[in-house]
């Protein structure tokens, strides 16, 4: 089990390295909360991005992977420096407890791009509806920081 987790994490990092095609379009960092681990973000349009995490869920005591399609609102907040964005989206989740759980996530969050840096901080809450092995509702969330290449 541990060997497959390491292989999966290395595969995600290797594949994410292929995303370095546009300046500052790919971010890599950490998320702290539920779950806690590596956070990835790839901008795919002017207001859209794919967000993912490879992490550990302390609440479920399990390995956790999720990926979300995100939409960003650039005009909701005005700040003097940097960019403050509201984002929301839809995604999927997989966790490995005694049984593998697969679910649907609906993340909502705020991200702040720090002016004159490659850094983005974020805070998000994500309602989660597990669909297998049974239907169960829970709430995930965290804070994090990413460096954009």
Biotite code that builds the C-alpha atoms (Angstrom):
import biotite.structure as struc

atoms = struc.array([
    struc.Atom([0.000, 0.000, 0.000], chain_id="A", res_id=1, res_name="UNK", atom_name="CA", element="C"),
    struc.Atom([2.751, 2.481, 0.954], chain_id="A", res_id=2, res_name="UNK", atom_name="CA", element="C"),
    struc.Atom([4.655, 1.633, -2.215], chain_id="A", res_id=3, res_name="UNK", atom_name="CA", element="C"),
    struc.Atom([1.610, 2.407, -4.405], chain_id="A", res_id=4, res_name="UNK", atom_name="CA", element="C"),
    struc.Atom([1.098, 5.749, -2.631], chain_id="A", res_id=5, res_name="UNK", atom_name="CA", element="C"),
    struc.Atom([4.705, 6.750, -3.299], chain_id="A", res_id=6, res_name="UNK", atom_name="CA", element="C"),
    struc.Atom([4.403, 5.698, -6.954], chain_id="A", res_id=7, res_name="UNK", atom_name="CA", element="C"),
    struc.Atom([1.179, 7.707, -7.332], chain_id="A", res_id=8, res_name="UNK", atom_name="CA", element="C"),
    struc.Atom([2.748, 10.815, -5.766], chain_id="A", res_id=9, res_name="UNK", atom_name="CA", element="C"),
    struc.Atom([5.787, 10.559, -8.051], chain_id="A", res_id=10, res_name="UNK", atom_name="CA", element="C"),
    struc.Atom([3.541, 10.133, -11.097], chain_id="A", res_id=11, res_name="UNK", atom_name="CA", element="C"),
    struc.Atom([1.558, 13.252, -10.185], chain_id="A", res_id=12, res_name="UNK", atom_name="CA", element="C"),
    struc.Atom([4.760, 15.264, -9.747], chain_id="A", res_id=13, res_name="UNK", atom_name="CA", element="C"),
    struc.Atom([6.213, 13.956, -13.013], chain_id="A", res_id=14, res_name="UNK", atom_name="CA", element="C"),
    struc.Atom([3.045, 14.680, -14.996], chain_id="A", res_id=15, res_name="UNK", atom_name="CA", element="C"),
    struc.Atom([2.706, 18.092, -13.395], chain_id="A", res_id=16, res_name="UNK", atom_name="CA", element="C"),
    struc.Atom([6.196, 18.941, -14.644], chain_id="A", res_id=17, res_name="UNK", atom_name="CA", element="C"),
    struc.Atom([4.820, 18.696, -18.165], chain_id="A", res_id=18, res_name="UNK", atom_name="CA", element="C"),
    struc.Atom([2.565, 21.671, -17.413], chain_id="A", res_id=19, res_name="UNK", atom_name="CA", element="C"),
    struc.Atom([5.372, 24.261, -17.420], chain_id="A", res_id=20, res_name="UNK", atom_name="CA", element="C"),
    struc.Atom([4.530, 25.514, -20.916], chain_id="A", res_id=21, res_name="UNK", atom_name="CA", element="C"),
    struc.Atom([3.227, 28.996, -20.040], chain_id="A", res_id=22, res_name="UNK", atom_name="CA", element="C"),
    struc.Atom([4.896, 31.490, -17.734], chain_id="A", res_id=23, res_name="UNK", atom_name="CA", element="C"),
    struc.Atom([3.379, 31.334, -14.232], chain_id="A", res_id=24, res_name="UNK", atom_name="CA", element="C"),
    struc.Atom([0.594, 29.010, -15.319], chain_id="A", res_id=25, res_name="UNK", atom_name="CA", element="C"),
    struc.Atom([1.487, 26.129, -12.997], chain_id="A", res_id=26, res_name="UNK", atom_name="CA", element="C"),
    struc.Atom([1.584, 26.354, -9.216], chain_id="A", res_id=27, res_name="UNK", atom_name="CA", element="C"),
    struc.Atom([2.910, 23.870, -6.685], chain_id="A", res_id=28, res_name="UNK", atom_name="CA", element="C"),
    struc.Atom([2.578, 24.231, -2.931], chain_id="A", res_id=29, res_name="UNK", atom_name="CA", element="C"),
    struc.Atom([0.989, 22.921, 0.221], chain_id="A", res_id=30, res_name="UNK", atom_name="CA", element="C"),
    struc.Atom([-2.494, 22.784, 1.688], chain_id="A", res_id=31, res_name="UNK", atom_name="CA", element="C"),
    struc.Atom([-3.013, 22.534, 5.461], chain_id="A", res_id=32, res_name="UNK", atom_name="CA", element="C"),
    struc.Atom([-6.305, 21.347, 6.876], chain_id="A", res_id=33, res_name="UNK", atom_name="CA", element="C"),
    struc.Atom([-8.520, 18.513, 5.789], chain_id="A", res_id=34, res_name="UNK", atom_name="CA", element="C"),
    struc.Atom([-6.650, 17.140, 3.841], chain_id="A", res_id=35, res_name="UNK", atom_name="CA", element="C"),
    struc.Atom([-2.990, 18.165, 4.352], chain_id="A", res_id=36, res_name="UNK", atom_name="CA", element="C"),
    struc.Atom([-0.435, 17.676, 1.583], chain_id="A", res_id=37, res_name="UNK", atom_name="CA", element="C"),
    struc.Atom([0.731, 18.832, -1.843], chain_id="A", res_id=38, res_name="UNK", atom_name="CA", element="C"),
    struc.Atom([-1.417, 21.283, -3.799], chain_id="A", res_id=39, res_name="UNK", atom_name="CA", element="C"),
    struc.Atom([-1.230, 21.811, -7.553], chain_id="A", res_id=40, res_name="UNK", atom_name="CA", element="C"),
    struc.Atom([-2.945, 24.364, -9.804], chain_id="A", res_id=41, res_name="UNK", atom_name="CA", element="C"),
    struc.Atom([-2.794, 24.729, -13.582], chain_id="A", res_id=42, res_name="UNK", atom_name="CA", element="C"),
    struc.Atom([-4.402, 27.706, -15.311], chain_id="A", res_id=43, res_name="UNK", atom_name="CA", element="C"),
    struc.Atom([-6.118, 26.507, -18.501], chain_id="A", res_id=44, res_name="UNK", atom_name="CA", element="C"),
    struc.Atom([-7.815, 29.791, -19.471], chain_id="A", res_id=45, res_name="UNK", atom_name="CA", element="C"),
    struc.Atom([-8.137, 33.409, -18.368], chain_id="A", res_id=46, res_name="UNK", atom_name="CA", element="C"),
    struc.Atom([-10.656, 32.540, -15.630], chain_id="A", res_id=47, res_name="UNK", atom_name="CA", element="C"),
    struc.Atom([-10.428, 28.742, -15.425], chain_id="A", res_id=48, res_name="UNK", atom_name="CA", element="C"),
    struc.Atom([-8.003, 26.364, -13.751], chain_id="A", res_id=49, res_name="UNK", atom_name="CA", element="C"),
    struc.Atom([-7.555, 22.776, -12.667], chain_id="A", res_id=50, res_name="UNK", atom_name="CA", element="C"),
    struc.Atom([-6.717, 22.334, -8.987], chain_id="A", res_id=51, res_name="UNK", atom_name="CA", element="C"),
    struc.Atom([-5.563, 19.101, -7.370], chain_id="A", res_id=52, res_name="UNK", atom_name="CA", element="C"),
    struc.Atom([-4.153, 17.764, -4.124], chain_id="A", res_id=53, res_name="UNK", atom_name="CA", element="C"),
    struc.Atom([-2.254, 14.655, -3.119], chain_id="A", res_id=54, res_name="UNK", atom_name="CA", element="C"),
    struc.Atom([-2.622, 14.563, 0.628], chain_id="A", res_id=55, res_name="UNK", atom_name="CA", element="C"),
    struc.Atom([-3.341, 12.786, 3.892], chain_id="A", res_id=56, res_name="UNK", atom_name="CA", element="C"),
    struc.Atom([-6.755, 13.020, 5.533], chain_id="A", res_id=57, res_name="UNK", atom_name="CA", element="C"),
    struc.Atom([-6.288, 13.040, 9.294], chain_id="A", res_id=58, res_name="UNK", atom_name="CA", element="C"),
    struc.Atom([-10.060, 12.953, 9.823], chain_id="A", res_id=59, res_name="UNK", atom_name="CA", element="C"),
    struc.Atom([-10.434, 9.734, 7.820], chain_id="A", res_id=60, res_name="UNK", atom_name="CA", element="C"),
    struc.Atom([-6.876, 8.484, 8.503], chain_id="A", res_id=61, res_name="UNK", atom_name="CA", element="C"),
    struc.Atom([-6.408, 7.840, 4.793], chain_id="A", res_id=62, res_name="UNK", atom_name="CA", element="C"),
    struc.Atom([-4.554, 8.838, 1.628], chain_id="A", res_id=63, res_name="UNK", atom_name="CA", element="C"),
    struc.Atom([-6.570, 11.426, -0.333], chain_id="A", res_id=64, res_name="UNK", atom_name="CA", element="C"),
    struc.Atom([-6.497, 12.704, -3.922], chain_id="A", res_id=65, res_name="UNK", atom_name="CA", element="C"),
    struc.Atom([-8.812, 15.286, -5.430], chain_id="A", res_id=66, res_name="UNK", atom_name="CA", element="C"),
    struc.Atom([-9.054, 17.316, -8.622], chain_id="A", res_id=67, res_name="UNK", atom_name="CA", element="C"),
    struc.Atom([-11.386, 20.240, -9.347], chain_id="A", res_id=68, res_name="UNK", atom_name="CA", element="C"),
    struc.Atom([-12.350, 22.386, -12.307], chain_id="A", res_id=69, res_name="UNK", atom_name="CA", element="C"),
    struc.Atom([-12.394, 25.997, -11.041], chain_id="A", res_id=70, res_name="UNK", atom_name="CA", element="C"),
    struc.Atom([-13.944, 29.247, -12.257], chain_id="A", res_id=71, res_name="UNK", atom_name="CA", element="C"),
    struc.Atom([-12.480, 32.530, -10.954], chain_id="A", res_id=72, res_name="UNK", atom_name="CA", element="C"),
    struc.Atom([-14.148, 35.928, -10.492], chain_id="A", res_id=73, res_name="UNK", atom_name="CA", element="C"),
    struc.Atom([-11.598, 38.738, -10.958], chain_id="A", res_id=74, res_name="UNK", atom_name="CA", element="C"),
    struc.Atom([-14.009, 41.673, -10.531], chain_id="A", res_id=75, res_name="UNK", atom_name="CA", element="C"),
    struc.Atom([-15.684, 40.941, -7.187], chain_id="A", res_id=76, res_name="UNK", atom_name="CA", element="C"),
    struc.Atom([-12.947, 42.404, -4.957], chain_id="A", res_id=77, res_name="UNK", atom_name="CA", element="C"),
    struc.Atom([-10.758, 45.457, -5.505], chain_id="A", res_id=78, res_name="UNK", atom_name="CA", element="C"),
    struc.Atom([-7.407, 45.512, -3.717], chain_id="A", res_id=79, res_name="UNK", atom_name="CA", element="C"),
    struc.Atom([-4.588, 48.051, -4.009], chain_id="A", res_id=80, res_name="UNK", atom_name="CA", element="C"),
    struc.Atom([-1.879, 45.433, -4.485], chain_id="A", res_id=81, res_name="UNK", atom_name="CA", element="C"),
    struc.Atom([-2.040, 41.926, -5.874], chain_id="A", res_id=82, res_name="UNK", atom_name="CA", element="C"),
    struc.Atom([-5.217, 40.123, -6.903], chain_id="A", res_id=83, res_name="UNK", atom_name="CA", element="C"),
    struc.Atom([-7.979, 38.792, -4.644], chain_id="A", res_id=84, res_name="UNK", atom_name="CA", element="C"),
    struc.Atom([-10.193, 36.255, -6.390], chain_id="A", res_id=85, res_name="UNK", atom_name="CA", element="C"),
    struc.Atom([-13.300, 34.305, -5.504], chain_id="A", res_id=86, res_name="UNK", atom_name="CA", element="C"),
    struc.Atom([-13.306, 30.834, -7.028], chain_id="A", res_id=87, res_name="UNK", atom_name="CA", element="C"),
    struc.Atom([-15.748, 27.952, -7.157], chain_id="A", res_id=88, res_name="UNK", atom_name="CA", element="C"),
    struc.Atom([-15.964, 24.706, -9.011], chain_id="A", res_id=89, res_name="UNK", atom_name="CA", element="C"),
    struc.Atom([-16.762, 21.044, -9.251], chain_id="A", res_id=90, res_name="UNK", atom_name="CA", element="C"),
    struc.Atom([-14.485, 18.065, -8.833], chain_id="A", res_id=91, res_name="UNK", atom_name="CA", element="C"),
    struc.Atom([-13.896, 14.547, -7.702], chain_id="A", res_id=92, res_name="UNK", atom_name="CA", element="C"),
    struc.Atom([-12.315, 12.933, -4.680], chain_id="A", res_id=93, res_name="UNK", atom_name="CA", element="C"),
    struc.Atom([-10.765, 9.559, -3.896], chain_id="A", res_id=94, res_name="UNK", atom_name="CA", element="C"),
    struc.Atom([-9.662, 8.382, -0.458], chain_id="A", res_id=95, res_name="UNK", atom_name="CA", element="C"),
    struc.Atom([-8.316, 5.069, 0.770], chain_id="A", res_id=96, res_name="UNK", atom_name="CA", element="C"),
    struc.Atom([-9.824, 4.067, 4.076], chain_id="A", res_id=97, res_name="UNK", atom_name="CA", element="C"),
    struc.Atom([-10.683, 0.437, 4.818], chain_id="A", res_id=98, res_name="UNK", atom_name="CA", element="C"),
    struc.Atom([-12.610, 0.743, 1.541], chain_id="A", res_id=99, res_name="UNK", atom_name="CA", element="C"),
    struc.Atom([-11.899, 3.135, -1.312], chain_id="A", res_id=100, res_name="UNK", atom_name="CA", element="C"),
    struc.Atom([-14.244, 6.141, -1.187], chain_id="A", res_id=101, res_name="UNK", atom_name="CA", element="C"),
    struc.Atom([-15.133, 8.115, -4.315], chain_id="A", res_id=102, res_name="UNK", atom_name="CA", element="C"),
    struc.Atom([-17.011, 11.385, -4.114], chain_id="A", res_id=103, res_name="UNK", atom_name="CA", element="C"),
    struc.Atom([-17.968, 14.720, -5.621], chain_id="A", res_id=104, res_name="UNK", atom_name="CA", element="C"),
    struc.Atom([-16.506, 18.013, -4.303], chain_id="A", res_id=105, res_name="UNK", atom_name="CA", element="C"),
    struc.Atom([-17.868, 21.552, -4.661], chain_id="A", res_id=106, res_name="UNK", atom_name="CA", element="C"),
    struc.Atom([-14.990, 23.849, -3.635], chain_id="A", res_id=107, res_name="UNK", atom_name="CA", element="C"),
    struc.Atom([-15.499, 27.553, -2.872], chain_id="A", res_id=108, res_name="UNK", atom_name="CA", element="C"),
    struc.Atom([-12.594, 29.746, -1.894], chain_id="A", res_id=109, res_name="UNK", atom_name="CA", element="C"),
    struc.Atom([-10.564, 32.917, -1.961], chain_id="A", res_id=110, res_name="UNK", atom_name="CA", element="C"),
    struc.Atom([-7.104, 33.240, -3.432], chain_id="A", res_id=111, res_name="UNK", atom_name="CA", element="C"),
    struc.Atom([-4.713, 36.146, -3.175], chain_id="A", res_id=112, res_name="UNK", atom_name="CA", element="C"),
    struc.Atom([-1.826, 36.598, -5.604], chain_id="A", res_id=113, res_name="UNK", atom_name="CA", element="C"),
    struc.Atom([0.919, 38.561, -3.866], chain_id="A", res_id=114, res_name="UNK", atom_name="CA", element="C"),
    struc.Atom([2.089, 41.438, -6.061], chain_id="A", res_id=115, res_name="UNK", atom_name="CA", element="C"),
    struc.Atom([5.577, 41.206, -7.598], chain_id="A", res_id=116, res_name="UNK", atom_name="CA", element="C"),
    struc.Atom([5.969, 37.578, -6.529], chain_id="A", res_id=117, res_name="UNK", atom_name="CA", element="C"),
    struc.Atom([5.087, 34.178, -7.904], chain_id="A", res_id=118, res_name="UNK", atom_name="CA", element="C"),
    struc.Atom([3.120, 33.342, -4.739], chain_id="A", res_id=119, res_name="UNK", atom_name="CA", element="C"),
    struc.Atom([-0.582, 32.693, -4.258], chain_id="A", res_id=120, res_name="UNK", atom_name="CA", element="C"),
    struc.Atom([-2.249, 32.063, -0.909], chain_id="A", res_id=121, res_name="UNK", atom_name="CA", element="C"),
    struc.Atom([-5.681, 30.495, -0.685], chain_id="A", res_id=122, res_name="UNK", atom_name="CA", element="C"),
    struc.Atom([-8.470, 29.458, 1.658], chain_id="A", res_id=123, res_name="UNK", atom_name="CA", element="C"),
    struc.Atom([-11.201, 27.043, 0.611], chain_id="A", res_id=124, res_name="UNK", atom_name="CA", element="C"),
    struc.Atom([-14.154, 25.082, 1.876], chain_id="A", res_id=125, res_name="UNK", atom_name="CA", element="C"),
    struc.Atom([-15.368, 22.065, -0.087], chain_id="A", res_id=126, res_name="UNK", atom_name="CA", element="C"),
    struc.Atom([-18.562, 20.185, 0.659], chain_id="A", res_id=127, res_name="UNK", atom_name="CA", element="C"),
    struc.Atom([-17.974, 16.537, -0.245], chain_id="A", res_id=128, res_name="UNK", atom_name="CA", element="C"),
    struc.Atom([-20.550, 13.895, -1.104], chain_id="A", res_id=129, res_name="UNK", atom_name="CA", element="C"),
    struc.Atom([-19.058, 10.410, -1.096], chain_id="A", res_id=130, res_name="UNK", atom_name="CA", element="C"),
    struc.Atom([-20.867, 8.149, -3.563], chain_id="A", res_id=131, res_name="UNK", atom_name="CA", element="C"),
    struc.Atom([-19.131, 4.836, -2.901], chain_id="A", res_id=132, res_name="UNK", atom_name="CA", element="C"),
    struc.Atom([-19.052, 2.570, -0.972], chain_id="A", res_id=133, res_name="UNK", atom_name="CA", element="C"),
    struc.Atom([-22.009, 4.460, 0.529], chain_id="A", res_id=134, res_name="UNK", atom_name="CA", element="C"),
    struc.Atom([-23.463, 7.942, 0.404], chain_id="A", res_id=135, res_name="UNK", atom_name="CA", element="C"),
    struc.Atom([-21.995, 10.226, 3.061], chain_id="A", res_id=136, res_name="UNK", atom_name="CA", element="C"),
    struc.Atom([-21.737, 14.031, 3.319], chain_id="A", res_id=137, res_name="UNK", atom_name="CA", element="C"),
    struc.Atom([-18.732, 15.782, 4.871], chain_id="A", res_id=138, res_name="UNK", atom_name="CA", element="C"),
    struc.Atom([-16.917, 19.094, 4.726], chain_id="A", res_id=139, res_name="UNK", atom_name="CA", element="C"),
    struc.Atom([-13.296, 19.600, 3.735], chain_id="A", res_id=140, res_name="UNK", atom_name="CA", element="C"),
    struc.Atom([-11.244, 22.762, 3.789], chain_id="A", res_id=141, res_name="UNK", atom_name="CA", element="C"),
    struc.Atom([-7.870, 24.307, 4.282], chain_id="A", res_id=142, res_name="UNK", atom_name="CA", element="C"),
    struc.Atom([-5.420, 27.102, 3.759], chain_id="A", res_id=143, res_name="UNK", atom_name="CA", element="C"),
    struc.Atom([-2.384, 26.962, 1.564], chain_id="A", res_id=144, res_name="UNK", atom_name="CA", element="C"),
    struc.Atom([0.284, 28.613, -0.492], chain_id="A", res_id=145, res_name="UNK", atom_name="CA", element="C"),
    struc.Atom([1.575, 27.885, -3.995], chain_id="A", res_id=146, res_name="UNK", atom_name="CA", element="C"),
    struc.Atom([4.586, 29.026, -5.993], chain_id="A", res_id=147, res_name="UNK", atom_name="CA", element="C"),
    struc.Atom([3.873, 29.616, -9.694], chain_id="A", res_id=148, res_name="UNK", atom_name="CA", element="C"),
    struc.Atom([6.483, 28.711, -12.278], chain_id="A", res_id=149, res_name="UNK", atom_name="CA", element="C"),
])
